[in-house]
Amino acid sequence: MNIKFFKMVSEAAFSNPFSEERIEIDRRIVGASENATWREMLNPLLRVLEENIRELEKTESNLVRLDEAVAVGVLFHVFHQYVNQFDELIEQQVVAGDESCRAPFAFQCLEELARYGFRRTDACRFVGIFYQIRRAYYFISNELIGDSPCMKRFRAQLWDTVFTHEISWYVRCLWNRMEDFSTLLLGETGTGKGAAAAAIGRSGYIPFNPNAQKFEESFTRAFVSINLSQYPETLIESELFGHRKGAFTGAIEKHDGIFARCSSYGAIFLDEIGDVGVPVQIKLLQVLQERTFSPVGSHDKLRFNGRVIAATNHSINTLRREGKFRDDFYYRLCSDLITVPPLRQRIRETPRELETLATHLMQRICGPRLQLPVVGKLKEEMGKNYAWPGNVRELEQAIRRILLTGTYAGDTASEPVEEVALGQAVESGSLTAKELVEKYCRDLYDTYGNYGEVARRTGLDWRTVKKNVVGIR
């Protein structure tokens, strides 16, 4: 038995698919060159894995009891046999909506795992995890595109917030306990916090029901969201927790709030959490701590089993210093703290990011088959140094403006946002030393226009200065 091979496969299976680590592991397994992509290496890896499994089956029918690494290798093998069916189910479920679709192939997957030696209860759990893994990959990769380093890091962070940084821990003991892990998304308006929250919320664990041959819940129903800034203070509690009939003037019938509508396998997205007052924060804190809530006008205690995702475009540390955001509430929300990168940072790191994202948005607006010269017009009119203060949302509307009028002049009313974004990045701890040096060098170069002067002021070699400045232009 080639135990070293199975341990490498196990390492690959438990690594973050959006990380460089996963690519390096796959290269070691198949002996690929440094230029080989993850997709190019996957099929050779699966072929070698199948050969090793078939060899073991000649002498042992219960492969699971041979070694833990062999068991993980079998899981990896079976998962990839059903990847296409899981993807088809995801797309089918998006169309079907809240009614869970039947998945006979998932029952076949369960039977195959049992044949390899997994207990049926464990096999059923792994089928649920397979579906979860595929949903997470599907929504993170399809909805949050971009090749810039900051976007690659961002996608890896989202994966970790779904499965933890060590997925073997998740598989062992955390798969049904993630409701205790809240996520706080920071970032400017229009960066894609809602899309990130949806990717997390639609990627929770949903059990498989072998008798019905379908999963217990539709992931479309599992994710519910509310924008807290759109409600006056007097109505927020009712929208969050619901109210009973007659609880206040105008309450002519019972109303279920968002916490009551969230399923036990679901997640709630509280957008613009920085806009709610302290009294609401206290009640939300009680829900997070006690996992219970009461509708307005009622003493009934209702159970909440879902996960909480929150977001704000305000500086969370400023709100805390000003007493507008309670520290105890913050600490309950920030099991994970993720900053969504602004569009200008993405473009600065990788200039082609603008074209990649604009093309993706064009296909969403016009359909994949229609090719219009909008992206070229956008680049021509905006230039390479436009700051995109409205971020991805502004880019999408710029494309619509060009489709309607043939031109887009940019948002001239917006205040400069570079320092705000930098401040948020520093506060959240997402700014690396390399990014800080690059930013400082670029600011000095924009002021003095000379690599030598920047080198004198920073104490860096002028070639290092040029590399930092040119590398982010």
N, C-alpha and C positions, 0 to 999 in steps of 0.2 A: 504494500500500500504506500503510495507516494504522499505521505502525511505533510511534507513541506509544501507541495503543490496545493493541497486542500487548505492549509493555513493561509496561504497567499490569497486564495479565492475568498476565504472567510474575511480576510482583511479588506478585500475589495467590496464584498457584500455589505459590510458595516461602515463603509466610508461615505462621505458626503458626495453625491454625484456631481455637484457643482463646484467641487474643490479641485485644486491641482493635485492633491494627494491621490485622488482616485485615478487620475490619468497615469501618474507615475507607477502605481501598483499594477495597473493593466499592462503597462509597457514591460515591467519586470516579468509578469506571468507569460506573456506571449513572445518576449524578446524583440519587441518592436523598436523602430528608430525613434529619435526624439521628435521627428516631424509627424509621426502617426497621430491621428486624432482618436478620440474615445470611440467614436462610431466605427472607425476602421479596425479597431482592436477587439471590439465586442464579439463579433462572429467567430474569429479564430479562438478566442478564449472559451466561448461556449462549446465549440467543437472539441477542444482538448478536455474540457470538463466532462462532456458526455462520454468520451472515450474512457476516462478514468472511472466514471461511475459504472459503465458497462463491464469493465474489468473486475470491479469489486463485486458486482452482482453474480459473477460466475461462482463465487465461493461463499457469499453471504446474502441472504434475502432481506434481513433487517439491517439496513445500512446505518440507521440512526444510532444504534447502540455501539457502533465501532469506535466513533470519536466525535467530539463536539464539532470539530472543523469539518468532518465529513457530513454531518447533519446540516450545517450551514451551506456546504457545497450543494447538497441535494435541494435545499430551499432555493438557492440561486438558480439552479438548473430548471426546476419546475416553474418558478416565477417567470423566467424568460420564455418558456414554452407557451404561456398564456398572455404575454404582454399585449399582443394585437387585440385579443378578445377583450381585455380590460379597457384598452383605449376605445374600442367600439362601444362598450357599455357606457363609458363616460360621455361620449358624444350622443348616444341614444338617450341617456338620462337628462342631458342638457335640454334636449327637445321635449322630452316627456314631462319635465317639471317635477312637481312634488310627489307624484306617485312612483314608488320604487319599481324599477323594471326587473323582470325575471332574468336570471343569469344561470342557465343550465350548465354552461361551461365551468362556472365556479364550483358547482357540485362535482364535476369531473376532476377538477383540480384538487379538491378535497380528497376524493377517492385515490388519486395518484399519490398524494402525500401519505395517506394511510397505508398504501401498498409498500412504500419505502420503510415503514416502521413507525411513523408518528402516530401517537394516540389520536383518536378521532376528535376529542375536544381541543387538543393542541393544533391539529390540522385545520379545524374550523377557524381557530384564532388566527392562524397564519394566512388563511385565505382572506380574512378581513384586513390583515396588515398588508398583504399583496395589493389589494384594491386601494388602500390608503396610500401606499408608496407611489402607485401609478398616478393617482389623482394629484398628489403633491408635485410630482415631476411635471405632469401635464399642465397644471395651472401656473406654476412658477416659471416654467420655460416658455409657455405660450403667451402669457399675459404680461410678463416683465422682461422684455427683450432688450438686447444691447450687449456690445462686446467690450465696453470700457472696463477697466479694472475695478472701478467702484461698483459697477452693476454686477460684475461677477461675484464680488464680495457680498453684495446685497442679497443675491439669490442664495448664496451659501448660508447666510444668516437666517433667511426665511426657512430653509430646510432644517436648520438646527432648532429653530423655535417650534417646529412641528414634531421632530423626532429626538431632540436633544443632540448635543455634540457627539454623543457616543450611542449610536443606535442599538448596540447590543444591550445596553442598560434599558433602553426603551422596550425592546422585545421581551426582556426578562421580567420587568416589574412595573414599567411606567405606562404601558399602552392604554390602560384604563384609568389612569390617574392624572391626565393632563389638564383637567379642569382647574387644578390648583396652580397652574402656571399661566399668569396673565402676561400680555405683551403690550408695550406702549410704543407706538410708532410716532416718530418725530419727523419734521421736515416742512419745507415751505409749501404753500398752497399750490396745487396742480402737479405735484411730483409723482403721484400715484399711490398715496397711502391707502386709498380705498381698494385699489386693485391688489395691493399687498395683503390687506386684511381679508379680502375675499379668498385669496389663495390659501391663507392659513385656515380660515373658517370652513372652507370646502374640503379640507384635507384631514379632518379628524377621523378617528377610528370609528367605523360602523360595523357591527357584527353581521356575520353571514348566517342566514336562517336556512339550514339544509332541507328542512321539510317543505318550505315554500320555494326553495331554490332562488332566493333573492336576498338582497341585503335589507336590513331592518328599516333603513331610512334612506330617503333620497338626499344626496348632498346638497341639492338646490334648496331644500327646505331646512337643512341643518344650519345654514348661515343666514342670520338676520341682522339688519343694521338700522341705526337711527342717527340722524344728524341733530345733535343737541342744540346747536345754535339757532335752529329754526323755530324753537318753541319758547314762549314766554315762561318765566320762572314758575308761574302758577300752574302751568300745564305739564311741565316736565315730569313731575312725579307720577301723574296719571299715565303718561305715555310709557314710562319705564315700568311701573309696578301695577298699572291698571286701577280701576275703581269699581266699587259696587254701586248699584242703582241708588240714587238719592244721596250719594256721598257729599255732593255740593250742588249749588244751583246750576242747572243745565245738565246734570248727570241723570238723564231720563232712562238710561238702561245700563246694564253691566258692560264694562269694557276690559278686555284683557290687554295688559301691557306687554312690552317686548320680552320681559323676563318670563312671562307665562307662555309666550308663543315659541320660545326657544326650546328645542327638544333636548333630551338628555345626552344626545350625541352631537349637539350643535355648539355654535359659538355666536356670541353677540358682539357686534362692532359698535362701540360708542365713539362716534366721530365728533370732533371739536370738543373734546373733554375739558379743554382749558377754558371753555366759556361758561361752565356751570358754576353756580354759587356754592359756598361752603355747606349750607344745609343739605343740598342734594349729594354733595361729596360724602357727608357723614352717612347718609342712608345707603349709598353705593358701597361704602366701606363695610357696613354691616352685612350687606349681601355677600361680599367677597369673603368675609371672615366667618360668618355663620351659615352661609349657603341657603338662607331663607329670606323671604320678603313678605310683606303684607300689602294688599291693595289699599288704596286710599279709602278710608271709611270702613275698614274691616280690621278685625283682630285675628283673622285666620293667618296661619303661617304656611306659606307655600314653599315648596322645595325648588331650588335652582341647581341643576347639575351640569350646566354648560360651561364653556370657557369664555373669558372676557378678553377682547382686543380693544384697545383705545388708541386715539390719535389726536394730535393737536399740531397746529402750525405756529403756536406761540412758543417762546422760550420758556421751557418748563421750570428752569432754575430761577428765572426772573419772577415768574408767578409765585414760586415758593418763597422767595425773599420778600415779596410784597405782601405775603399772607393771603394770597388769593387761591393757593393750592396747598392743601394740608399735607404735611410730611407723611403722616401715617397712611393716608390714602395713596400717596405716591409710592410708598414702599410696598403696598399691596398690589399695585398695578405693574411694577417694573421687574417682574421675574426676568423678562427680557426687554431690552431697550434698543430699538433699531432706528437709525436715521436713514430716511430715503434720500438718496443723492439728488441734488438739483441738476437740471438739464445742462446748464453751462459747465458744470464740473465734468459731466459725462463727455461733452463735446471737446472740452479742453484736453482731456486725457486721450480721447480717440476721436479725431475730427470726423471720421466717416459715420460716427454714431448718429449724427443728424440725418444723414441720408437713409440709414438703416431704419430709424424710427419713423421718419416721414413716409417712407415707402410702406411700412407696416400700417400706419394710420390711413394712408391712401387706399390700401386694399380693404380696410375695414369700412371706409366711407363709400367707396365706389365699386367694390368687388374686385376679386383677384385678376380678372381677365382684362380689365380696362387699364390701359397704359396712357397716362396723360403727363405732359411736361411740367407738372406742378412743382416737383422737388427741385428741378433745375431753376425754376423761377424763384423759389423760396431762397435758395442759396445765393442767387444773383442779387436779390433785393436786400437781404438781411446782412450779408457779409459774414465774416468769420468771428467777429468780436461782439456780436449782439449778445446781451446777457440773458435773454429769455426769462424775464422776471415772473411770467406766468407758467413757466416750465412746460411739461408735456401737454397740459390743458391748453395753454396758449398756442403751442405748436399745432394742435389739432384744429383750433379755431382759425389759425393763420392759413391752413390748408383750405378750410371751407371758404375763407374770405377770398383767396386766390381763385377758387372755383367759381365764386359768384361775381367777383369784380375784376379779376385779373391782376390784382396787386395786393400787397400787404406792407404797411409802413412801420410796423412794430408798435409796442406799447410805450408811447412817449410820456404818458402821465405817471407811470410807475416810478417810485423812488428807487435808487440803487439798492440792490439787495445782496451784494457780494459779502459785505461784512456781517450781515445778519446770518447768512448761511454759514460763514466761517465760525461765528460765535456759537451757533447751534451744534456744529460739528465738534467744537472743542468741549462744550458742555456735556455732550453725549459720549465723549471718549472715542469717537469714530475716526478722528483725524490722526493719520500716522505722521511720524517725524519727517518722512520723505515728502508727504503732501504739504506739510507746513513749510519746509525749505523751498519747495517748488513755488508755492504761493508767494512767499516773501521775495524770492528772486524775481518773479514775474512783476510784482508790484514795483520793485525798485527799477527794473528795466523799463517799465512803462513810464516811469518818472524821468529817468536819466538817459535812456536810449543808448546805453553804452555798457558792454559786458565788463570792460575794465573797471569802470566806476562801481558797478555792482560787486565785482570781486573785491575791490578795496574796502567797501562798506561791510561786506559779509565775512571777509577773511577766507573766502574760498578761492580756489584756482579758477581762472576765467573760463577754462574748458568745462569745468564742473558747472559753473554758472550758465554757460550756453546750453549745456545738456538739460539743465533744469528748466530753462526758459523755453527752448525749442520743443522739449518733450511734452509740454502741456498746451502748446499753441495749436 
